[in-house]
Amino acid sequence: MDISERKLDYLFNKNIALDFHNSPRAVQNAQQMKRLGLWDTPEDRELVREHLQQVVQTPNNVFERFTKTFIDRNGTIGESEIEVRESLLAGASGKFAKVKSSWEVMPDGTRRFVSAELYGG
């Protein structure tokens, strides 16, 4: 599976381009991370990475599957198969957050982490 460091930036609201979609969600995710007691440190990034790796290896947590149609930079229309998986992320604070993580299913069957939303109260 592929989990880029840049995608983890999104969860910790680090170096996010300001726009109407990404900015509010990145702020929400970072607030949830802080509530969990997870900070933008190498150790906590690794904890989140390990959680996401386990999510993909769990066969019965697929919440939704769909095909996303897009136009790439060259104007070519393409499609991606997407899985949305649900999990619970435990934090150092003893609190939990529900995580909805989206994964692109690659032609060889591997998964590429696309995004995540954290919920909790």
N, CA, C and O atoms as a MOPAC input file, in Angstrom:
PM7 MOZYME 1SCF
protein

 N      0.83600 1    -1.17600 1     0.00000 1
 C      0.00000 1     0.00000 1     0.00000 1
 C      0.87900 1     1.23600 1     0.00000 1
 O      2.03700 1     1.20200 1     0.41500 1
 N      0.30200 1     2.32000 1    -0.47300 1
 C      1.04500 1     3.56800 1    -0.61600 1
 C      0.38500 1     4.62900 1     0.26000 1
 O     -0.77200 1     4.98900 1     0.04600 1
 N      1.13100 1     5.12600 1     1.24800 1
 C      0.66200 1     6.21200 1     2.11100 1
 C      1.71500 1     7.30200 1     2.05700 1
 O      2.75300 1     7.19800 1     2.71000 1
 N      1.45700 1     8.34300 1     1.28400 1
 C      2.46700 1     9.39400 1     1.11700 1
 C      2.50700 1    10.31000 1     2.33100 1
 O      1.50500 1    10.52300 1     3.01300 1
 N      3.68900 1    10.84000 1     2.57500 1
 C      3.89400 1    11.77500 1     3.67700 1
 C      3.01200 1    13.01100 1     3.49300 1
 O      2.51200 1    13.57500 1     4.46600 1
 N      2.82900 1    13.41700 1     2.26200 1
 C      2.01300 1    14.59200 1     1.96200 1
 C      0.55500 1    14.38400 1     2.38600 1
 O     -0.10800 1    15.32400 1     2.82400 1
 N      0.06100 1    13.15000 1     2.25300 1
 C     -1.30200 1    12.85500 1     2.69200 1
 C     -1.41300 1    12.91500 1     4.21400 1
 O     -2.45300 1    13.30000 1     4.74900 1
 N     -0.33800 1    12.53500 1     4.91200 1
 C     -0.34300 1    12.66200 1     6.36600 1
 C     -0.33200 1    14.13300 1     6.77600 1
 O     -0.89900 1    14.49300 1     7.80800 1
 N      0.31400 1    14.99000 1     5.96900 1
 C      0.27900 1    16.43300 1     6.22900 1
 C     -1.16200 1    16.90900 1     6.35300 1
 O     -1.48200 1    17.73200 1     7.21100 1
 N     -2.01500 1    16.39400 1     5.50500 1
 C     -3.42700 1    16.77600 1     5.47800 1
 C     -4.10600 1    16.45700 1     6.81500 1
 O     -4.95600 1    17.21600 1     7.28000 1
 N     -3.73000 1    15.33900 1     7.42300 1
 C     -4.33400 1    14.95300 1     8.69300 1
 C     -3.87200 1    15.83900 1     9.84400 1
 O     -4.59500 1    16.02000 1    10.82500 1
 N     -2.66100 1    16.39200 1     9.72100 1
 C     -2.12200 1    17.26000 1    10.76800 1
 C     -2.21100 1    18.74500 1    10.39700 1
 O     -1.68600 1    19.59500 1    11.11700 1
 N     -2.87200 1    19.06000 1     9.28000 1
 C     -3.05100 1    20.43700 1     8.79200 1
 C     -1.70500 1    21.15400 1     8.63700 1
 O     -1.50400 1    22.25400 1     9.15100 1
 N     -0.80900 1    20.50900 1     7.92500 1
 C      0.51500 1    21.07600 1     7.69900 1
 C      0.67600 1    21.37200 1     6.20500 1
 O      0.51500 1    20.48200 1     5.36900 1
 N      0.99700 1    22.63100 1     5.87400 1
 C      1.25900 1    23.06400 1     4.49800 1
 C      0.09600 1    22.75600 1     3.55700 1
 O      0.30100 1    22.25000 1     2.45300 1
 N     -1.12300 1    23.06200 1     3.99700 1
 C     -2.31500 1    22.81200 1     3.19300 1
 C     -2.64800 1    24.07000 1     2.39700 1
 O     -2.71800 1    25.16400 1     2.95700 1
 N     -2.84900 1    23.91500 1     1.10600 1
 C     -3.25000 1    25.04100 1     0.26300 1
 C     -4.63400 1    25.51200 1     0.69500 1
 O     -5.54100 1    24.70700 1     0.90700 1
 N     -4.78000 1    26.81900 1     0.82000 1
 C     -6.06400 1    27.36900 1     1.23500 1
 C     -7.07800 1    27.27300 1     0.10300 1
 O     -6.86600 1    27.80800 1    -0.98500 1
 N     -8.16900 1    26.59200 1     0.37100 1
 C     -9.30100 1    26.55400 1    -0.54800 1
 C    -10.54200 1    26.15000 1     0.23900 1
 O    -10.45200 1    25.77600 1     1.40800 1
 N    -11.69600 1    26.22900 1    -0.40900 1
 C    -12.96500 1    26.00200 1     0.28600 1
 C    -13.15600 1    24.55500 1     0.71000 1
 O    -13.96100 1    24.29500 1     1.60400 1
 N    -12.45100 1    23.60000 1     0.10600 1
 C    -12.65200 1    22.18200 1     0.41900 1
 C    -11.58700 1    21.65600 1     1.38400 1
 O    -11.91200 1    21.13000 1     2.44900 1
 N    -10.32500 1    21.80100 1     1.00900 1
 C     -9.23600 1    21.21400 1     1.80000 1
 C     -9.02700 1    21.88800 1     3.14900 1
 O     -8.81100 1    21.20600 1     4.15100 1
 N     -9.08800 1    23.20300 1     3.18900 1
 C     -8.76200 1    23.92300 1     4.42400 1
 C     -9.66300 1    23.55000 1     5.60000 1
 O     -9.14600 1    23.18100 1     6.65500 1
 N    -10.98700 1    23.63100 1     5.46400 1
 C    -11.83200 1    23.28300 1     6.61800 1
 C    -11.66800 1    21.83500 1     7.07500 1
 O    -11.66300 1    21.56100 1     8.27500 1
 N    -11.53300 1    20.90900 1     6.12700 1
 C    -11.39200 1    19.50500 1     6.51200 1
 C    -10.04300 1    19.25500 1     7.19400 1
 O     -9.96900 1    18.49600 1     8.16000 1
 N     -8.98600 1    19.88400 1     6.69800 1
 C     -7.66700 1    19.73100 1     7.32100 1
 C     -7.68300 1    20.28600 1     8.73800 1
 O     -7.09200 1    19.69300 1     9.64000 1
 N     -8.34700 1    21.40900 1     8.94500 1
 C     -8.46100 1    21.97900 1    10.29000 1
 C     -9.23700 1    21.02600 1    11.19300 1
 O     -8.83600 1    20.78700 1    12.33200 1
 N    -10.34600 1    20.48000 1    10.69200 1
 C    -11.14700 1    19.53000 1    11.47000 1
 C    -10.31400 1    18.30200 1    11.83900 1
 O    -10.34600 1    17.85400 1    12.98600 1
 N     -9.57100 1    17.75600 1    10.87800 1
 C     -8.74600 1    16.57900 1    11.15700 1
 C     -7.68400 1    16.89000 1    12.20400 1
 O     -7.45800 1    16.08900 1    13.11100 1
 N     -7.03000 1    18.04400 1    12.08900 1
 C     -5.98800 1    18.42100 1    13.05400 1
 C     -6.57500 1    18.60100 1    14.45500 1
 O     -5.94000 1    18.23800 1    15.44500 1
 N     -7.78000 1    19.15600 1    14.54200 1
 C     -8.44200 1    19.29400 1    15.84400 1
 C     -8.70600 1    17.92500 1    16.45900 1
 O     -8.51800 1    17.73400 1    17.66000 1
 N     -9.14000 1    16.98000 1    15.64300 1
 C     -9.37000 1    15.62600 1    16.13700 1
 C     -8.05400 1    14.98000 1    16.59500 1
 O     -8.01400 1    14.31100 1    17.62800 1
 N     -6.99000 1    15.18300 1    15.82600 1
 C     -5.68100 1    14.63200 1    16.22500 1
 C     -5.26300 1    15.18500 1    17.58200 1
 O     -4.79200 1    14.43700 1    18.43900 1
 N     -5.43200 1    16.48200 1    17.78200 1
 C     -5.08000 1    17.09600 1    19.07300 1
 C     -5.94800 1    16.54400 1    20.18700 1
 O     -5.45600 1    16.29200 1    21.28600 1
 N     -7.24900 1    16.34900 1    19.91700 1
 C     -8.15000 1    15.76500 1    20.91400 1
 C     -7.68100 1    14.37400 1    21.31700 1
 O     -7.81700 1    13.96300 1    22.46900 1
 N     -7.12400 1    13.65700 1    20.33900 1
 C     -6.61200 1    12.30900 1    20.60700 1
 C     -5.25800 1    12.32000 1    21.30100 1
 O     -4.78900 1    11.28700 1    21.77900 1
 N     -4.63200 1    13.49500 1    21.35300 1
 C     -3.28700 1    13.58000 1    21.93300 1
 C     -2.22000 1    13.18100 1    20.93800 1
 O     -1.13200 1    12.76000 1    21.33200 1
 N     -2.51400 1    13.30600 1    19.64200 1
 C     -1.55500 1    12.98700 1    18.58500 1
 C     -1.07600 1    14.29200 1    17.96500 1
 O     -1.87900 1    15.12400 1    17.54200 1
 N      0.23500 1    14.46000 1    17.91500 1
 C      0.84300 1    15.70000 1    17.44500 1
 C      1.65800 1    15.42500 1    16.19100 1
 O      1.93300 1    14.27100 1    15.86500 1
 N      2.03200 1    16.45100 1    15.51000 1
 C      2.79800 1    16.30400 1    14.27100 1
 C      4.26900 1    16.03000 1    14.59700 1
 O      5.14300 1    16.87500 1    14.40800 1
 N      4.50300 1    14.81600 1    15.09400 1
 C      5.85900 1    14.35400 1    15.40500 1
 C      6.12800 1    13.09800 1    14.58500 1
 O      5.18100 1    12.44800 1    14.14100 1
 N      7.37100 1    12.74500 1    14.37600 1
 C      7.65700 1    11.50100 1    13.63600 1
 C      7.01200 1    10.27600 1    14.28800 1
 O      6.54700 1     9.37600 1    13.59000 1
 N      6.98200 1    10.24100 1    15.61200 1
 C      6.40900 1     9.08600 1    16.31500 1
 C      4.90000 1     8.99400 1    16.08900 1
 O      4.37800 1     7.91100 1    15.82400 1
 N      4.19800 1    10.12600 1    16.19200 1
 C      2.74900 1    10.08600 1    16.00400 1
 C      2.37600 1     9.87800 1    14.54300 1
 O      1.36200 1     9.24400 1    14.25100 1
 N      3.17700 1    10.40000 1    13.62400 1
 C      2.93600 1    10.11600 1    12.20200 1
 C      3.07900 1     8.61400 1    11.93500 1
 O      2.30300 1     8.03600 1    11.17400 1
 N      4.06000 1     7.99800 1    12.55900 1
 C      4.25400 1     6.55900 1    12.37500 1
 C      3.08200 1     5.78300 1    12.96800 1
 O      2.64300 1     4.79200 1    12.38500 1
 N      2.57500 1     6.21600 1    14.11100 1
 C      1.41500 1     5.56400 1    14.71400 1
 C      0.21700 1     5.63300 1    13.76800 1
 O     -0.48700 1     4.63900 1    13.59200 1
 N     -0.02000 1     6.79500 1    13.16000 1
 C     -1.12900 1     6.95800 1    12.21600 1
 C     -0.90000 1     6.10800 1    10.97100 1
 O     -1.82500 1     5.46800 1    10.47100 1
 N      0.33500 1     6.10300 1    10.47200 1
 C      0.67100 1     5.28800 1     9.29800 1
 C      0.39900 1     3.80900 1     9.58000 1
 O     -0.18500 1     3.11700 1     8.74600 1
 N      0.81800 1     3.32200 1    10.75100 1
 C      0.59000 1     1.92100 1    11.11700 1
 C     -0.90500 1     1.62000 1    11.22700 1
 O     -1.36400 1     0.55600 1    10.81400 1
 N     -1.65500 1     2.56500 1    11.78600 1
 C     -3.11000 1     2.37500 1    11.87100 1
 C     -3.69600 1     2.21900 1    10.47500 1
 O     -4.48100 1     1.30300 1    10.22800 1
 N     -3.31800 1     3.11200 1     9.55700 1
 C     -3.85600 1     3.05000 1     8.19600 1
 C     -3.44100 1     1.76600 1     7.48400 1
 O     -4.22500 1     1.20100 1     6.72100 1
 N     -2.22700 1     1.30300 1     7.72500 1
 C     -1.79100 1     0.04400 1     7.12300 1
 C     -2.65000 1    -1.11700 1     7.61800 1
 O     -2.99800 1    -2.00700 1     6.84200 1
 N     -2.99100 1    -1.11000 1     8.90000 1
 C     -3.84300 1    -2.16100 1     9.45300 1
 C     -5.25400 1    -2.08400 1     8.88800 1
 O     -5.90400 1    -3.10800 1     8.67800 1
 N     -5.72500 1    -0.86000 1     8.64200 1
 C     -7.06500 1    -0.66900 1     8.08700 1
 C     -7.19900 1    -1.40000 1     6.75600 1
 O     -8.20300 1    -2.06900 1     6.51200 1
 N     -6.19700 1    -1.27400 1     5.90100 1
 C     -6.24100 1    -1.90400 1     4.57300 1
 C     -6.16200 1    -3.42400 1     4.68100 1
 O     -6.67000 1    -4.13200 1     3.81200 1
 N     -5.54100 1    -3.92300 1     5.72200 1
 C     -5.38200 1    -5.36700 1     5.87800 1
 C     -6.60000 1    -6.01900 1     6.54200 1
 O     -6.65700 1    -7.24300 1     6.66000 1
 N     -7.56400 1    -5.21800 1     6.97100 1
 C     -8.77600 1    -5.73600 1     7.59800 1
 C     -9.84200 1    -5.92900 1     6.51800 1
 O    -10.25400 1    -4.95700 1     5.88500 1
 N    -10.29000 1    -7.15500 1     6.29800 1
 C    -11.17600 1    -7.42700 1     5.15200 1
 C    -12.62200 1    -6.95500 1     5.30900 1
 O    -13.31100 1    -6.76700 1     4.30700 1
 N    -13.09900 1    -6.75900 1     6.54000 1
 C    -14.53500 1    -6.50500 1     6.72300 1
 C    -14.85900 1    -5.07600 1     7.14600 1
 O    -15.88000 1    -4.85100 1     7.79500 1
 N    -14.01700 1    -4.10500 1     6.79700 1
 C    -14.28800 1    -2.72700 1     7.20200 1
 C    -14.57000 1    -1.80400 1     6.01600 1
 O    -14.51700 1    -0.58200 1     6.15300 1
 N    -14.86900 1    -2.38600 1     4.85500 1
 C    -15.18000 1    -1.57700 1     3.67500 1
 C    -16.60200 1    -1.05500 1     3.82300 1
 O    -17.55800 1    -1.82800 1     3.87800 1
 N    -16.72800 1     0.25600 1     3.88500 1
 C    -18.00500 1     0.93400 1     4.09500 1
 C    -18.69600 1     1.22300 1     2.76600 1
 O    -19.92200 1     1.16300 1     2.66800 1
 N    -17.89600 1     1.53900 1     1.74200 1
 C    -18.45800 1     1.93600 1     0.45200 1
 C    -17.41800 1     1.68600 1    -0.64100 1
 O    -16.21300 1     1.78200 1    -0.41000 1
 N    -17.91300 1     1.36400 1    -1.83000 1
 C    -17.06500 1     1.23300 1    -3.02800 1
 C    -17.72900 1     2.02200 1    -4.14600 1
 O    -18.95100 1     1.98900 1    -4.29500 1
 N    -16.92300 1     2.73300 1    -4.93400 1
 C    -17.47200 1     3.46400 1    -6.07300 1
 C    -16.37400 1     3.74500 1    -7.08900 1
 O    -15.18500 1     3.62200 1    -6.79300 1
 N    -16.78900 1     4.12100 1    -8.27800 1
 C    -15.86200 1     4.49900 1    -9.33700 1
 C    -15.89200 1     6.01100 1    -9.47200 1
 O    -16.95700 1     6.61300 1    -9.61100 1
 N    -14.73400 1     6.60900 1    -9.43200 1
 C    -14.60700 1     8.05700 1    -9.56300 1
 C    -14.09200 1     8.37700 1   -10.96100 1
 O    -13.06100 1     7.85000 1   -11.38000 1
 N    -14.79600 1     9.22600 1   -11.67400 1
 C    -14.36600 1     9.66700 1   -12.99600 1
 C    -13.67200 1    11.01300 1   -12.84400 1
 O    -14.14000 1    11.88200 1   -12.10900 1
 N    -12.55300 1    11.18000 1   -13.54400 1
 C    -11.78600 1    12.41600 1   -13.43300 1
 C    -11.17800 1    12.77000 1   -14.78000 1
 O    -11.13500 1    11.95000 1   -15.69800 1
 N    -10.70800 1    14.00800 1   -14.87700 1
 C     -9.97000 1    14.47200 1   -16.05500 1
 C     -8.57200 1    14.84300 1   -15.58600 1
 O     -8.42000 1    15.69800 1   -14.71300 1
 N     -7.54200 1    14.20700 1   -16.15700 1
 C     -6.17600 1    14.48500 1   -15.72600 1
 C     -5.66100 1    15.78900 1   -16.35000 1
 O     -6.38200 1    16.46400 1   -17.08600 1
 N     -4.42000 1    16.12500 1   -16.04700 1
 C     -3.81100 1    17.38400 1   -16.51100 1
 C     -3.74400 1    17.49100 1   -18.03000 1
 O     -3.69300 1    18.59300 1   -18.57700 1
 N     -3.74400 1    16.35500 1   -18.70800 1
 C     -3.68800 1    16.34200 1   -20.17400 1
 C     -5.07400 1    16.37400 1   -20.81500 1
 O     -5.19700 1    16.36400 1   -22.03900 1
 N     -6.11600 1    16.41300 1   -19.98200 1
 C     -7.47300 1    16.43500 1   -20.50600 1
 C     -8.04100 1    15.06300 1   -20.79700 1
 O     -9.11200 1    14.94700 1   -21.39300 1
 N     -7.33500 1    14.02300 1   -20.38500 1
 C     -7.78700 1    12.65400 1   -20.60500 1
 C     -8.74200 1    12.23600 1   -19.49000 1
 O     -8.47000 1    12.45900 1   -18.31100 1
 N     -9.84700 1    11.63600 1   -19.87000 1
 C    -10.81100 1    11.15000 1   -18.88500 1
 C    -10.32700 1     9.79400 1   -18.36900 1
 O     -9.93800 1     8.91900 1   -19.14300 1
 N    -10.36100 1     9.64500 1   -17.05800 1
 C     -9.95600 1     8.39200 1   -16.43600 1
 C    -10.92800 1     7.99500 1   -15.34400 1
 O    -11.82400 1     8.75600 1   -14.97900 1
 N    -10.73800 1     6.80400 1   -14.83300 1
 C    -11.56600 1     6.30700 1   -13.74000 1
 C    -10.67800 1     5.67400 1   -12.68000 1
 O     -9.64000 1     5.08500 1   -12.98200 1
 N    -11.11100 1     5.80800 1   -11.43200 1
 C    -10.43400 1     5.17700 1   -10.30600 1
 C    -11.45500 1     4.42800 1    -9.47200 1
 O    -12.54400 1     4.93500 1    -9.20300 1
 N    -11.10400 1     3.24100 1    -9.07200 1
 C    -11.93600 1     2.48800 1    -8.13900 1
 C    -11.53800 1     2.92700 1    -6.73400 1
 O    -10.36000 1     2.90000 1    -6.37600 1
 N    -12.52800 1     3.33200 1    -5.94000 1
 C    -12.27700 1     3.84900 1    -4.59600 1
 C    -12.99200 1     2.97400 1    -3.57300 1
 O    -14.13500 1     2.56300 1    -3.77300 1
 N    -12.29700 1     2.69900 1    -2.47200 1
 C    -12.88600 1     2.04300 1    -1.30400 1
 C    -12.84500 1     3.03100 1    -0.14700 1
 O    -11.84700 1     3.72100 1     0.05800 1
 N    -13.92700 1     3.09300 1     0.59700 1
 C    -13.95900 1     3.86400 1     1.83100 1
 C    -14.03100 1     2.85800 1     2.96600 1
 O    -14.91600 1     2.00400 1     3.00900 1
 N    -13.08600 1     2.97700 1     3.88200 1
 C    -12.99700 1     2.03400 1     4.99500 1
 C    -13.19300 1     2.77700 1     6.31300 1
 O    -12.76700 1     3.92200 1     6.45900 1
 N    -13.84000 1     2.11900 1     7.26600 1
 C    -14.05200 1     2.70800 1     8.58400 1
 C    -13.18900 1     2.00700 1     9.62000 1
 O    -12.95400 1     0.80000 1     9.56200 1
 N    -12.72500 1     2.81100 1    10.57200 1
 C    -11.91400 1     2.26300 1    11.65700 1
 C    -12.00000 1     3.18900 1    12.86100 1
 O    -12.54400 1     4.29100 1    12.77400 1
 N    -11.46400 1     2.73500 1    13.97700 1
 C    -11.35200 1     3.54900 1    15.18100 1
 C     -9.87600 1     3.75200 1    15.48100 1
 O     -9.10700 1     2.79500 1    15.57400 1
 N     -9.49600 1     5.00300 1    15.62900 1
 C     -8.11400 1     5.36700 1    15.94600 1
 C     -8.05000 1     5.76100 1    17.40700 1
 O     -8.74900 1     6.67800 1    17.83800 1
 N     -7.21800 1     5.07300 1    18.17200 1
 C     -7.01800 1     5.38900 1    19.59100 1
 C     -5.86600 1     6.36800 1    19.72400 1
 O     -4.85000 1     6.25300 1    19.03800 1
 N     -6.03600 1     7.33300 1    20.61700 1
 C     -4.99000 1     8.31300 1    20.84000 1
 C     -4.35200 1     8.17200 1    22.20200 1
 O     -4.82100 1     7.41300 1    23.05100 1
 N     -3.28500 1     8.90700 1    22.39800 1
 C     -2.56300 1     8.90600 1    23.67500 1
 C     -3.42300 1     9.45900 1    24.80200 1
 O     -3.16900 1     9.16700 1    25.97100 1
 N     -4.44400 1    10.26000 1    24.46600 1
 C     -5.33500 1    10.84600 1    25.47000 1
 C     -6.32100 1     9.83100 1    26.02800 1
 O     -7.02100 1    10.11100 1    27.00100 1
 N     -6.37900 1     8.64000 1    25.40800 1
 C     -7.35000 1     7.63700 1    25.81000 1
 C     -8.67100 1     7.77500 1    25.06900 1
 O     -9.60200 1     7.00400 1    25.29800 1
 N     -8.74800 1     8.75800 1    24.18200 1
 C     -9.95000 1     8.97000 1    23.39100 1
 C     -9.80700 1     8.29300 1    22.04000 1
 O     -8.71000 1     7.91500 1    21.62900 1
 N    -10.94300 1     8.14500 1    21.35000 1
 C    -10.98200 1     7.50000 1    20.04500 1
 C    -11.61800 1     8.43400 1    19.02800 1
 O    -12.38600 1     9.32900 1    19.38000 1
 N    -11.28600 1     8.21100 1    17.76300 1
 C    -11.93800 1     8.90800 1    16.66100 1
 C    -12.32100 1     7.87700 1    15.61400 1
 O    -11.57900 1     6.93400 1    15.34000 1
 N    -13.49300 1     8.08000 1    15.03700 1
 C    -13.89600 1     7.27300 1    13.88900 1
 C    -13.16100 1     7.83600 1    12.67400 1
 O    -13.14100 1     9.04700 1    12.45200 1
 N    -12.56200 1     6.94500 1    11.89800 1
 C    -11.82200 1     7.35600 1    10.70400 1
 C    -12.49100 1     6.74600 1     9.48600 1
 O    -12.69600 1     5.53400 1     9.41300 1
 N    -12.83000 1     7.60500 1     8.52600 1
 C    -13.27800 1     7.14500 1     7.21700 1
 C    -12.12900 1     7.43600 1     6.26100 1
 O    -11.88100 1     8.58700 1     5.90400 1
 N    -11.43700 1     6.38900 1     5.85600 1
 C    -10.29100 1     6.55700 1     4.96300 1
 C    -10.65400 1     6.07300 1     3.56300 1
 O    -11.30900 1     5.04500 1     3.39200 1
 N    -10.21700 1     6.83100 1     2.57600 1
 C    -10.48100 1     6.50800 1     1.17100 1
 C     -9.20200 1     5.99000 1     0.53900 1
 O     -8.11200 1     6.51500 1     0.76300 1
 N     -9.36900 1     4.93600 1    -0.26400 1
 C     -8.23800 1     4.24800 1    -0.88200 1
 C     -8.52300 1     4.00900 1    -2.35700 1
 O     -9.60000 1     3.53800 1    -2.72300 1
 N     -7.55900 1     4.33600 1    -3.19400 1
 C     -7.66600 1     3.99900 1    -4.61000 1
 C     -7.18400 1     2.57000 1    -4.78400 1
 O     -6.09500 1     2.21500 1    -4.33100 1
 N     -7.99400 1     1.75200 1    -5.44000 1
 C     -7.61500 1     0.36800 1    -5.71700 1
 C     -6.82800 1     0.38600 1    -7.02700 1
 O     -7.37400 1     0.69300 1    -8.08600 1
 N     -5.55800 1     0.05900 1    -6.94200 1
 C     -4.67000 1     0.11000 1    -8.09900 1
 C     -4.88800 1    -1.12800 1    -8.97900 1
 O     -5.43300 1    -2.12800 1    -8.51200 1
 N     -4.46400 1    -1.06500 1   -10.25500 1
 C     -4.66800 1    -2.21300 1   -11.16400 1
 C     -4.08700 1    -3.52600 1   -10.63800 1
 O     -4.61600 1    -4.59700 1   -10.93200 1
 N     -2.98800 1    -3.45000 1    -9.85300 1
 C     -2.39000 1    -4.68200 1    -9.32600 1
 C     -3.02800 1    -5.13600 1    -8.01000 1
 O     -2.57900 1    -6.11000 1    -7.40500 1
 N     -4.08700 1    -4.42500 1    -7.56400 1
 C     -4.79100 1    -4.82000 1    -6.34700 1
 C     -4.29500 1    -4.13500 1    -5.08800 1
 O     -4.93400 1    -4.25200 1    -4.04200 1
 N     -3.17200 1    -3.42000 1    -5.15400 1
 C     -2.69600 1    -2.69100 1    -3.98400 1
 C     -3.57800 1    -1.46300 1    -3.77000 1
 O     -4.38600 1    -1.11300 1    -4.63100 1
 N     -3.42100 1    -0.82500 1    -2.63800 1
 C     -4.22200 1     0.34400 1    -2.29100 1
 C     -3.31600 1     1.56700 1    -2.12300 1
 O     -2.19800 1     1.47500 1    -1.61600 1
 N     -3.84300 1     2.72100 1    -2.57000 1
 C     -3.15000 1     3.99800 1    -2.40500 1
 C     -4.04200 1     4.89500 1    -1.56700 1
 O     -5.19400 1     5.14300 1    -1.92400 1
 N     -3.50700 1     5.38500 1    -0.44300 1
 C     -4.25700 1     6.24200 1     0.46400 1
 C     -4.57900 1     7.56500 1    -0.22600 1
 O     -3.68700 1     8.24000 1    -0.73900 1
 N     -5.87000 1     7.93000 1    -0.23500 1
 C     -6.31700 1     9.14900 1    -0.89600 1
 C     -6.59800 1    10.24200 1     0.13300 1
 O     -6.07500 1    11.35100 1     0.01900 1
 N     -7.41800 1     9.93700 1     1.13200 1
 C     -7.74900 1    10.93100 1     2.15700 1
 C     -8.42600 1    10.25800 1     3.33000 1
 O     -8.73900 1     9.06700 1     3.30100 1
 N     -8.64300 1    11.05700 1     4.36800 1
 C     -9.36800 1    10.54800 1     5.53800 1
 C    -10.09800 1    11.68600 1     6.22000 1
 O     -9.69600 1    12.84800 1     6.14900 1
 N    -11.16700 1    11.32400 1     6.87500 1
 C    -11.91800 1    12.25000 1     7.71600 1
 C    -12.01000 1    11.62100 1     9.08500 1
 O    -12.31800 1    10.43600 1     9.20900 1
 N    -11.74000 1    12.42200 1    10.13600 1
 C    -11.80700 1    11.96300 1    11.51400 1
 C    -13.00900 1    12.57800 1    12.19500 1
 O    -13.28200 1    13.77000 1    12.04900 1
 N    -13.73200 1    11.74500 1    12.94800 1
 C    -14.93200 1    12.18800 1    13.65500 1
 C    -14.83900 1    11.76000 1    15.10700 1
 O    -14.36300 1    10.66500 1    15.41000 1
 N    -15.28300 1    12.60200 1    15.98000 1
 C    -15.33500 1    12.25100 1    17.38900 1
 C    -15.76200 1    13.44700 1    18.19500 1
 O    -15.86000 1    14.56200 1    17.68300 1
 N    -16.01300 1    13.20500 1    19.45300 1
 C    -16.55700 1    14.31500 1    20.16300 1
 C    -16.05700 1    14.59200 1    21.48600 1
 O    -16.50300 1    15.54300 1    22.12800 1

